[in-house]
Amino acid sequence: GQQQSQASLQAAGGAMKVKIYFGDDLFAIRVPAAISYVALHEKIRERLKIPGGEEIAMMWQEGGGRVGLESEQDLEEALARGGGKLVVFVEYK
């Protein structure tokens, strides 16, 4: 269940690398392995210097397509599928 996946993420501890594709640019940031969705969203906004009023859409790659990364649950699934690596695609909404 939910608790168990959180616990296993925390057990992994340490930091993970997140690759961010934004337009033609690629950024990489290091974040705690057990980062929350909200914290990740903030870090990505900071790294990309997104202006305050602008909304961004975050996605991750699954199979042949991109899937919205819009919640804690999406983040957990993306991390589980990615084996602890995360690649995020960002665009303005």
Buried (B, 14 or more C-beta within 10 A) or exposed (E): EEEEBBEEBEEEEEEBEBEBBBEEEEBEBEBBBBBEBEEBBEBBBEBBEBEEEEEBEBBBBEEEEBBEBEEEEBBBBBBEBBEEEBBBBBEEE
